Amino acid sequence: MATEKELLAQIEALKAELAKRPEAGKLRLKVSPKGGLSVYGLGRFPVTLYKSQWLRLIGFIEEIKAFIKANDKLLKEKGEEEPPVAATGTEG
């Protein structure tokens, strides 16, 4: 069984480790080992695409926004129940 002193030391070590972690939900960017751009903070794993893919996606942003607006009732937010029916998307 750990002593009070050991438990306090463990608590301090855990606090220090948590202080090093980025804020939850805050987006961060990083260059991946293969040269892709990774976005951290959206979910459990990063979203990684190459520069050309990000630029293509950014150029498609208005279509994405319109699709989200048109399918608002079908789409869910993180933590919500499944949407009633899946919509088909437009291909780009």
C-alpha positions as a Markdown table, in Angstrom:
| # | Residue | x | y | z |
|---|---|---|---|---|
| 1 | Met | 0.0 | 0.0 | 0.0 |
| 2 | Ala | 1.3 | 3.4 | -0.9 |
| 3 | Thr | 2.1 | 6.0 | 1.7 |
| 4 | Glu | 0.4 | 9.4 | 1.7 |
| 5 | Lys | 3.7 | 11.0 | 0.6 |
| 6 | Glu | 3.9 | 8.6 | -2.4 |
| 7 | Leu | 0.3 | 9.3 | -3.3 |
| 8 | Leu | 0.9 | 13.0 | -3.2 |
| 9 | Ala | 4.0 | 12.6 | -5.4 |
| 10 | Gln | 1.9 | 10.6 | -7.9 |
| 11 | Ile | -0.8 | 13.3 | -7.9 |
| 12 | Glu | 1.8 | 16.0 | -8.7 |
| 13 | Ala | 3.3 | 13.9 | -11.4 |
| 14 | Leu | -0.1 | 13.4 | -13.0 |
| 15 | Lys | -0.8 | 17.1 | -12.8 |
| 16 | Ala | 2.4 | 17.9 | -14.5 |
| 17 | Glu | 1.7 | 15.4 | -17.3 |
| 18 | Leu | -1.8 | 16.9 | -17.8 |
| 19 | Ala | -0.3 | 20.4 | -18.0 |
| 20 | Lys | 1.8 | 19.3 | -20.9 |
| 21 | Arg | -1.2 | 18.1 | -22.9 |
| 22 | Pro | -2.9 | 20.5 | -25.3 |
| 23 | Glu | -6.3 | 21.8 | -24.3 |
| 24 | Ala | -9.1 | 19.3 | -25.1 |
| 25 | Gly | -11.0 | 20.3 | -28.2 |
| 26 | Lys | -8.4 | 22.8 | -29.3 |
| 27 | Leu | -7.3 | 22.2 | -32.9 |
| 28 | Arg | -3.6 | 21.7 | -33.6 |
| 29 | Leu | -1.6 | 21.3 | -36.8 |
| 30 | Lys | 1.4 | 19.1 | -37.4 |
| 31 | Val | 3.4 | 17.9 | -40.4 |
| 32 | Ser | 3.3 | 14.1 | -40.5 |
| 33 | Pro | 6.4 | 11.9 | -41.0 |
| 34 | Lys | 5.3 | 11.3 | -44.6 |
| 35 | Gly | 4.8 | 15.0 | -45.3 |
| 36 | Gly | 1.0 | 15.3 | -44.8 |
| 37 | Leu | -0.8 | 17.9 | -42.8 |
| 38 | Ser | -2.4 | 16.4 | -39.7 |
| 39 | Val | -5.2 | 18.2 | -37.8 |
| 40 | Tyr | -5.5 | 17.1 | -34.1 |
| 41 | Gly | -8.4 | 17.8 | -31.8 |
| 42 | Leu | -11.4 | 16.7 | -34.0 |
| 43 | Gly | -11.6 | 13.2 | -32.6 |
| 44 | Arg | -9.6 | 10.4 | -31.2 |
| 45 | Phe | -7.3 | 10.2 | -34.2 |
| 46 | Pro | -5.8 | 13.0 | -36.4 |
| 47 | Val | -7.2 | 13.8 | -39.8 |
| 48 | Thr | -4.2 | 13.7 | -42.2 |
| 49 | Leu | -4.2 | 14.7 | -45.8 |
| 50 | Tyr | -1.5 | 15.9 | -48.3 |
| 51 | Lys | -1.3 | 19.6 | -49.2 |
| 52 | Ser | -3.1 | 19.1 | -52.5 |
| 53 | Gln | -5.9 | 17.2 | -50.8 |
| 54 | Trp | -6.4 | 20.0 | -48.2 |
| 55 | Leu | -6.4 | 22.7 | -50.9 |
| 56 | Arg | -9.0 | 20.7 | -52.9 |
| 57 | Leu | -11.1 | 20.3 | -49.7 |
| 58 | Ile | -10.8 | 24.0 | -48.8 |
| 59 | Gly | -11.9 | 24.9 | -52.4 |
| 60 | Phe | -15.0 | 22.7 | -51.9 |
| 61 | Ile | -16.0 | 24.4 | -48.6 |
| 62 | Glu | -19.0 | 26.3 | -49.9 |
| 63 | Glu | -20.5 | 23.0 | -51.2 |
| 64 | Ile | -19.8 | 21.3 | -47.9 |
| 65 | Lys | -21.6 | 24.2 | -46.0 |
| 66 | Ala | -24.6 | 24.0 | -48.4 |
| 67 | Phe | -24.8 | 20.3 | -48.0 |
| 68 | Ile | -24.7 | 20.6 | -44.2 |
| 69 | Lys | -27.5 | 23.2 | -44.4 |
| 70 | Ala | -29.6 | 21.2 | -46.7 |
| 71 | Asn | -29.2 | 18.0 | -44.7 |
| 72 | Asp | -29.3 | 19.6 | -41.2 |
| 73 | Lys | -32.1 | 17.4 | -39.9 |
| 74 | Leu | -30.4 | 14.2 | -41.1 |
| 75 | Leu | -26.9 | 15.0 | -39.8 |
| 76 | Lys | -26.0 | 14.6 | -36.1 |
| 77 | Glu | -23.5 | 16.3 | -33.9 |
| 78 | Lys | -21.0 | 14.4 | -31.8 |
| 79 | Gly | -22.8 | 12.7 | -28.9 |
| 80 | Glu | -26.2 | 12.7 | -30.5 |
| 81 | Glu | -28.3 | 9.7 | -31.6 |
| 82 | Glu | -27.9 | 8.3 | -35.1 |
| 83 | Pro | -29.6 | 10.3 | -37.8 |
| 84 | Pro | -32.9 | 8.8 | -39.1 |
| 85 | Val | -31.8 | 8.3 | -42.8 |
| 86 | Ala | -28.4 | 8.7 | -44.4 |
| 87 | Ala | -28.3 | 11.2 | -47.3 |
| 88 | Thr | -26.3 | 10.7 | -50.4 |
| 89 | Gly | -23.6 | 13.2 | -51.1 |
| 90 | Thr | -22.4 | 15.0 | -54.2 |
| 91 | Glu | -19.2 | 13.8 | -55.7 |
| 92 | Gly | -16.4 | 16.3 | -56.4 |
